[in-house]
Amino acid sequence: MRFYKTSEYAIRALVFLANNDDRLYSVRELHKTLNIPYKYLSRLMYKLNHSGLVTVKQGKFGGYRLGKDKASITLADIIEAVEGLENYERCILGFEQCSDDNPCALHYFWLKHRETIKNELLSLTLADLSKDPDIRM
């Protein structure tokens, strides 16, 4: 399983902010540091601000920082803010109609593991992800 690009970028940006909480960072700085496309990152930071995961200060010396304590931000919060968790409830093979009555080839496998993955997303926090300041971004 892989995260969608939007979630990947959001996680990378938030881990960076969690590890560098000493000041505000502009989108341009984040773009250069994390190598995330500027326009994409701008829209992403807007979504993260709208959800309260980051705060923004406008102006010449403005920028972004975490909006909540990193121990209270879960991976599920991040994914929900930028793309929604419903993607993780859908059929793993992409079928519109996939149920116990009309299963795809991976339906029962995914059903068994989906709850485990969802519980991990709900329990893993940004603090857990940012323990090592030398991790790759």
C-alpha positions in Angstrom: 0.0 0.0 0.0 1.2 3.5 -0.8 -0.1 6.9 0.2 -1.4 9.2 -2.5 1.1 12.0 -3.5 -1.0 14.6 -1.7 -0.7 12.7 1.6 3.0 12.0 1.0 3.7 15.7 0.6 1.6 16.7 3.6 3.3 14.2 5.8 6.8 15.3 4.6 5.9 19.0 5.2 4.4 18.4 8.6 7.3 16.2 9.8 9.7 19.0 8.7 7.7 21.6 10.6 7.6 19.3 13.6 11.4 18.9 13.5 12.0 22.6 12.9 9.5 24.3 15.2 11.8 27.2 16.2 10.5 29.6 13.5 8.0 30.2 10.7 8.6 28.8 7.2 7.4 30.3 3.9 6.0 28.1 1.2 9.1 29.0 -0.9 11.4 27.8 1.9 9.4 24.6 2.2 9.4 24.1 -1.5 13.2 24.5 -1.8 13.9 22.3 1.2 11.5 19.5 0.5 11.6 19.6 -3.3 7.8 19.7 -3.5 6.3 21.6 -6.5 5.6 25.2 -5.4 2.0 25.5 -6.6 1.1 22.1 -5.3 2.6 22.9 -1.9 0.8 26.3 -1.8 -2.6 24.5 -2.2 -1.6 21.8 0.2 -0.6 24.3 2.9 -3.9 26.1 2.5 -5.7 22.8 3.2 -3.6 22.1 6.2 -4.2 25.6 7.5 -7.9 25.3 6.9 -8.0 22.0 8.9 -6.0 23.6 11.8 -3.0 21.4 11.4 -0.8 24.4 10.6 -1.2 28.1 11.3 0.0 30.9 9.0 1.2 34.4 9.8 0.8 36.8 6.9 3.4 39.4 6.0 7.1 39.9 5.3 8.2 37.8 8.3 5.3 35.4 8.1 5.1 31.7 7.3 3.8 28.4 8.6 4.2 26.4 11.7 2.3 23.6 13.3 -1.2 24.5 14.5 -1.4 21.8 17.2 1.0 19.9 19.4 2.7 17.2 17.3 1.7 14.5 19.8 -1.9 15.3 19.0 -1.7 15.1 15.2 -2.3 11.6 13.8 -1.6 10.3 10.4 -5.4 9.9 10.0 -5.8 13.6 10.8 -3.3 14.5 8.0 -4.8 12.2 5.4 -8.4 13.4 6.3 -7.3 17.0 5.9 -5.8 16.7 2.5 -7.7 13.9 0.7 -10.1 12.2 3.1 -10.0 8.8 4.7 -12.8 7.4 2.5 -10.1 6.4 -0.1 -9.0 3.7 2.4 -12.5 2.3 2.7 -12.9 1.7 -1.0 -12.2 -1.4 -3.0 -8.4 -2.0 -3.2 -8.8 -2.9 -6.9 -10.9 0.2 -7.7 -14.2 -1.5 -8.4 -17.3 0.7 -7.7 -19.3 -2.3 -6.4 -17.3 -4.4 -4.0 -19.0 -6.1 -1.1 -19.4 -9.5 0.6 -22.1 -10.2 -2.0 -20.1 -9.0 -4.9 -16.4 -9.4 -3.9 -13.3 -8.6 -6.0 -10.3 -11.0 -5.9 -8.7 -9.1 -2.9 -11.9 -8.2 -1.1 -11.5 -10.6 1.9 -7.8 -9.9 2.2 -8.4 -6.1 2.2 -11.3 -6.4 4.6 -9.1 -8.3 7.1 -6.2 -5.8 7.0 -8.1 -2.5 6.4 -9.1 -2.1 10.1 -5.5 -2.8 11.2 -4.2 -0.1 8.9 -6.9 2.3 9.9 -6.1 1.8 13.6 -2.4 2.4 12.9 -3.3 5.6 11.1 -5.3 6.7 14.1 -2.6 5.9 16.6 0.6 7.0 14.9 1.3 10.7 15.6 3.5 13.3 14.1 5.6 13.1 17.3 6.2 9.4 16.5 7.3 10.3 13.0 9.6 13.2 14.0 11.6 11.6 16.8 14.7 11.3 14.6 15.8 14.8 13.4 18.0 13.2 10.8 15.2 11.3 8.9 15.0 11.8 5.2 12.4 14.3 3.9 
